Amino acid sequence: MSRCVNILWKTRKAAGGKGLTCTRGLALSKVLQYSKTNNTRQSVNPELESDSSEPRREKRKPSECSVLLFPGQGSQFVGMGKGLEKYGNVKQMFSVAEKILGYDLLSLCLNGPEEELSKTVHCQPAVFVTSLAAVERLNHEAPEAIEKCVAAAGFSVGEFAALVFAGALDFAEALYAVKVRAEAMQNASDVVPSGMLSVVGLPESKYNYACLEARNHCKTLGVENPVCVVANYLFPDGRVIAGHLQALEFLQKNSRKFNFRRTKRLPVSGAFHTALMEPAVESLTSVLKKLDIQKPNISVYSNVDAKKYMYSGHIKRLLLKQLVSPVKWEQAMHAVYERVQGVEFPETYEVGPGTQLGSMLQKCNLKAWRFYKHIDVQI
């Protein structure tokens, strides 16, 4: 029996008079739809079977399955969303977003300016909504990809979109949580001059040692409790290091010493997924407590430990921990795609702006990448 994740909502004051809450089960067409049948749903990786307490399900060949990947902050661009309003409920999704956010998100996505769209408070909701709009496009162009989807993963804020698609979160509730999360992360970033540094290294690169040296350098400059850690594991020898600006400057100046091939400062305002985001945890905690979170109906892999989300409390706990923990994307890709020789791979769709996740998949698992497609958010 198929079940759709709704984007219809009933507005009412949430506890404390903040935000909007939604009504489940009022589905429109097949937006954010997945098929859940007791006889056909299985893990995309035959090595990762579901809990043994569940009824045994008929196995489906991996080649008959699909995986959806949802991008995160940094993938946004001016013009995204163009042409998507003709698909199903996309227009209504942006209308909901305007009510929740208090500004015209579609206009910002289409027209910019880029400086405003790139701000954390704007780009996180923008990537969230346009990614789910891309799901609506995929459902229109290849509905079988939605029907046979067995797993999803999202990068950072992309996890919220993945959980909406999987039926664990309601669209409007999740968007409100993303709004609060983005504002809290921006506020935390404003407290300390910090940032993120993309690093492409070599097999002999010592990232943790480099971070230790950078923290020691900061101490000589009088920085108290300096932060410099690996914040994203992207692909083999691909990392993002985040922390105090002085630490990142030290790493760039001494990149050859640590066997870094390339370093590049990312256009973000803070050290996301580090201890410097601790001030943002409280705000997100208060929102997540109010949400009606369900067990996902397909496998959704967490950034924190590269394992499947299991139940409501588990999801809440890891979404909070994700704020101050590294994104283990490389590990998640291995969990989804590693298999014994001869076993086929599923079709993979990156739904949302940019193709960064596809590029990372290519470096993590070339065989899996050969079955990759991008569903763009601009026509």
Secondary structure, DSSP 8 states (H G I E B T S, - for coil): --EE--------B-GGG-SB---TT---TTTTEE---TTT---SSTTS---TTS-------GGG-EEEEE--TT---TTTTTTGGGSTTHHHHHHHHHHHHSS-HHHHHHH--HHHHTSHHHHHHHHHHHHHHHHHHHHHH-HHHHHTEEEEEESTTHHHHHHHHTTSS-HHHHHHHHHHHHHHHHHHHHHS-EEEEEEEE-TT--HHHHHHHHHHHHHHTT-SS--EEEEEEEETTEEEEEEEHHHHHHHHHTTTTTTEEEEEE-S-SS-TTSGGGHHHHHHHHHHHTTS-----SSEEE-TTTSSB--SHHHHHHHHHHHHTS-EEHHHHHHHHH---TT----EEEEESS-SHHHHHHHHH-HHHHTTEEEE-S--
